[in-house]
């Protein structure tokens, strides 16, 4: 009898873990950077390699860092949402063109419109690596002190913009 009970108990425990795992959203990967200072960087701008942007330039402001690339299909899906957000002028959105060719990134923004206050060029992906980018697009909400407060994996949608990003930005701007 005991030889049947032990395998049954093991089966039940494994079933519980499987049930919990399948119930999670795979896009909700917790970031170890939440509530930690955003990794500092200084990179050239996409449109002007002679000019630099550094995270220090945004101290005192709540801002979004949107990691994107010209070769990214989901980035094309989120682009109209970012264009609408830019038109509202609620929060500055900085683009981080990730592991891309400069001319390809510039062509996308010329063709589709440019929702970014400015776009930083991360050709080798080093800054993306420092931020823990799994894939593009990803968007980070960064507070006035330069601390990452949220990370959105995947495309920004009207729903997560309305229900998650904008309420957090409003709360952070009150502080």
RAFEN-V373363 format. One line per field, one symbol per residue. phi: phi as a letter, one per 30 degrees, with the letter a starting at -180 (. if undefined). psi: psi as a letter, one per 20 degrees, with the letter a starting at -180 (. if undefined). A space follows every 10 residues. Layout:
BEGIN
phi: ???
psi: ???
END
This chain:
BEGIN
phi: .ddcdddddd eddddddddd dddddddcdd cdddibeded abbddddadd ccbbeedcej bdaccccbad dcdddddded ddddddddhd bdccccdchb cedddddddd dcjcdcdabc cceciddedd diddacdbbc cbddcicdca bccjddcedd ddcbdddddd ddddd
psi: ghihgghggg ggghhggggg ghiqoiimop piipkqpppq roqqqginih qqpqhhijpi qprqooprqh joghhhhigh ghggghhhlg ppopqooplr pghgghgghg giqoiqhrpq omgijggggh ikphrqqqpp ppahjkppiq popapprhgh ggiggghggg ghhh.
END
